[in-house]
Amino acid sequence: MMSVNSPFNKYMMMMMIGFCAYTSILFLFINFDGKTSLENGVTTKKNKIFYLQHTELRNKGELRRHIIELNLEQKILNENIFGPFKPEDTIIAMQVHDRIDYFTLAISALQQVRGIERTLLIFSHDVFDSEINRIVRGIKFAKVMQIFYPNSTQLFPHSFPGEDPNDCPKDMSKSEA
């Protein structure tokens, strides 16, 4: 039987944590040089990604509108490097929460995958986080797309799917409700 403390088992545990914690892809090849999204090859209508990256959104309504616009746009980043998406390209979709450490671990693992440059990485976010968005836009080893869950508890904390003041208490039985 292999030791739990063996280097291989430690490596496998780190890999599983990165993938199982609803996270995503690349730390070593991330562009941390402060370039804007336009300099990174993103040319979107009204440069919405740049706006979301560099602007503190003042209210949830404004954030909701921008998330809807980004989802409708379906912009693929890095097509200027790897060419347009092709039907034979591999697609990897990953759910991203707000755990940046796990996220960067998963990214650093995926950047080492053979053929990753022929892959479209789709990051599905349930939380809007400027730092995570910056990391995603810094990925330069594959084509990348971001999508955002439009009905998150971040955007609707006091109504469905969040907790509505008129909701029944969590510990109430079905018959009492």
Secondary structure, 3 states (H helix, E strand, C coil): CCCCCCHHHHHHHHHHHHHHCCCCCCCCCCCCCCCCCCCCCCCCHHHHHHHHHHCCCCCHHHHHHHHHHHHHHCCCECHHHHCCCCCCCEEEEEEECCCHHHHHHHHHHHCCCCCHHHEEEEEEECCCCHHHHHHHHCCCCCEEEEEECCCCCCCCCCCCCCCCCCCCCCCCCCCCC
